[in-house]
């Protein structure tokens, strides 16, 4: 069952969202609905199973001084030698 919702957003955000929805070939309402569905942890409909956030923490605790950017950089440098 559909219901109406009124939102107040920055006009630049609205214009950007309209362009995105047009580019994706969907309505702005559907775009917002899909986004809100992804925020609901109990909702798995439409969520990618390989989401990186589902893997977060899988290897255990990370040291406080761990630098993700540096590790990513090192990985990419090694990969593209």
C-alpha positions in Angstrom: 0.0 0.0 0.0 1.4 3.4 -1.0 1.1 6.5 1.1 2.2 10.1 0.5 5.2 11.7 2.3 6.2 15.3 2.2 9.9 16.1 2.6 11.7 19.5 2.9 15.1 19.3 1.2 17.7 21.7 -0.1 16.8 22.7 -3.7 20.2 21.6 -5.0 19.7 18.1 -3.5 16.3 17.9 -5.1 17.6 18.9 -8.6 20.5 16.4 -8.3 18.1 13.6 -7.2 15.8 14.4 -10.1 18.7 14.1 -12.6 19.8 10.8 -11.0 16.3 9.3 -11.1 16.0 10.3 -14.8 19.4 8.8 -15.5 18.4 5.6 -13.8 15.0 5.6 -15.6 13.0 5.5 -12.3 10.8 7.9 -10.4 12.2 10.1 -7.6 9.7 8.4 -5.3 11.1 4.9 -6.1 14.7 6.2 -5.8 14.0 7.4 -2.3 12.0 4.3 -1.4 14.9 2.0 -2.5 17.4 4.1 -0.5 15.2 4.0 2.7 14.8 0.2 2.2 18.6 -0.2 2.3 18.8 1.7 5.6 16.5 -0.8 7.3 18.6 -3.6 8.8 15.6 -5.9 8.9 14.9 -5.5 5.2 17.0 -7.7 2.9 14.9 -7.1 -0.3 17.0 -5.4 -2.9 20.2 -5.4 -0.9 23.3 -6.8 -2.5 24.5 -9.8 -0.7 28.2 -9.0 -1.4 28.0 -5.6 0.3 31.3 -4.6 1.7 29.6 -3.5 5.0 28.6 -7.2 5.5 32.2 -8.1 5.5 33.3 -5.4 8.0 34.8 -6.9 11.1 35.0 -10.4 9.6 38.7 -10.7 10.4 38.3 -9.5 14.0 39.4 -6.3 15.7 41.5 -3.8 13.8 44.3 -1.9 15.6 43.4 1.7 16.4 46.4 3.0 14.3 45.4 0.9 11.2 45.3 3.2 8.2 42.8 1.9 5.6 43.9 4.4 3.0 47.5 3.4 3.3 46.6 -0.3 3.1 44.4 0.3 0.0 47.2 2.3 -1.6 49.8 -0.4 -0.9 47.5 -3.1 -2.2 46.8 -1.2 -5.5 50.5 -0.4 -6.0 51.4 -4.0 -5.6 48.5 -5.2 -7.8 49.4 -2.8 -10.7 53.2 -3.3 -10.7 
